[in-house]
Amino acid sequence: MPSALEDELFPSTPGKFKIERSHAMNRQFHRCFASTSTMFLWVLFLIALTASYLSFQSFVDSGSRYFSASWGGIQWEKQVRNSAQIHRSGGMSVLVTGAAGFVGTHVSLALKKRGDGVVGIDNFNSYYDPSLKKARRSLLETHGVFIVEGDINDNRLLDKLFDTVAFTHVMHLAAQAGVRYAMENPQSYVHSNIAGLVTILEVCKSANPQPSIVWASSSSVYGLNDNVPFSESDRTDQPASLYAATKKAGEEITHTYNHIYGLSITGLRFFTVYGPWGRPDMAYFSFTRNILQGKPITIYRGKNRVDLARDFTYIDDIVKGCLGSLDTSGKSTGSGGKKRGAAPYRIFNLGNTSPVTVPTLVNILERHLRTKAKKNVVDMPGNGDVPFTHANISLARRELGYKPTTDLQTGLKKFVRWYLSYYGYNHGKPVN
Ligand SMILES: O=C(O)[C@H]1O[C@H](OP(=O)(O)OP(=O)(O)OC[C@H]2O[C@@H](n3ccc(=O)[nH]c3=O)[C@H](O)[C@@H]2O)[C@H](O)[C@@H](O)[C@H]1O
């Protein structure tokens, strides 16, 4: 019986011809069918080939992601857990972001030394010499602090860290620092100080239990405020640099997370922190390097030839303020991303409360280094600097027991001693 398909192709005619044609048609049909099924098989084969190629690609991709990632795996988890181990009763386990940074290193060491668990995270970016950050990491390693190499924008990594350790506190110090560099690389400030901060807060808000957060804001939020000394209640809506603006934004953003999710949050306005293991981009550090190398230094001068002044604050005092903040932070109230009640929201100035002019800073360095600086005094360029800073620290004194004890003379002496032991006199390579 001819099939409907045959009928359609060859309309029926009577006689032999029909029979012969019917045979011919059958052969034709089988050839046709055979070629259709061959085609069908080819199509199937091609689909299967494409599918297996795609899945192989994704396997290779995820495999290479897995293998190239500097985190994950049993050994890594063990290091994280060991580092987070608490060795005193009532101690805390703290995730320190920016742990290979200046303040991060000192805070991590202080926490570890008193028996708290500490895990660091740092992206080791090249804003300044990463070898200094690696040296700080080595120092921390000798004290049992493990630093994970990764970015605070990597929420998979942060989730993994919180899956591995139930951190009680986060000390969030990772940031793009520097006031004047914001004109060169504005996006880096948005990446770290805004996007990175939000990523940290998102992970913390979802963690169960939620940690308490202490984070680094900045004296620069006071911007053009001229009420002296600067109090936490003064206006902070006139930032003079993008850096300041991102730190101010951070204060608003953290307030939102406190309000919606019940995260306990403390923001610390650091005033020009200096000391051993410091940041090479800061004036006291770069001046020291240039003075020792016989190179000129540029000293900015304010309007009407007024000297610029800063409330330079020694690192050990800042560390005490950070630990005091962690100790008094109070608990976050939320869980699984839901607020269960009001949680503390605090902001403190951490300064020295005795501003010193930049030329005086240079005089002190000259004395400690026993070398005269080649000074080049220029008018302050409009690059985000403010003429002076001066902290009122009454609030921190009352709430945290914060009491700075190191004056600039003493602090710079300690810095210079460290500098010479680390770099030697020529600032070639670090002296081991
Ligand atoms: O408190 C803060 O929140 C900030 O403190 C720090 O900023 P600043 O107070 O600007 O420190 P720093 O650069 O050391 O300049 C000190 C003085 O030297 C002057 N200065 C600087 C460089 C130079 O070549 N010449 C000069 O006169 C300069 O004009 C200024 O008067 C941190 O870097 C910043 O990340 C942030 O934490």
The ligand as an ORCA input file, in Angstrom:
! r2SCAN-3c Opt
* xyz 0 1
  O      42.798     61.261     58.296
  C      42.410     60.695     57.290
  O      41.286     60.294     57.171
  C      43.324     60.554     56.129
  O      44.665     60.639     56.597
  C      45.636     60.573     55.595
  O      45.482     61.672     54.703
  P      46.311     62.991     54.932
  O      45.962     63.624     56.226
  O      46.173     63.801     53.705
  O      47.798     62.397     55.117
  P      49.113     62.601     54.263
  O      48.893     62.195     52.869
  O      50.197     61.928     54.999
  O      49.329     64.163     54.299
  C      49.591     64.827     55.538
  C      49.837     66.301     55.289
  O      51.015     66.435     54.496
  C      50.738     67.262     53.390
  N      51.578     66.820     52.266
  C      51.399     65.605     51.727
  C      52.203     65.166     50.705
  C      53.211     66.003     50.237
  O      53.990     65.687     49.313
  N      53.370     67.225     50.808
  C      52.570     67.659     51.828
  O      52.762     68.774     52.313
  C      49.266     67.094     53.111
  O      48.788     68.221     52.433
  C      48.722     66.959     54.523
  O      48.514     68.229     55.047
  C      45.510     59.284     54.832
  O      46.459     59.258     53.772
  C      44.139     59.092     54.285
  O      44.050     57.807     53.690
  C      43.091     59.264     55.350
  O      43.065     58.156     56.177
*
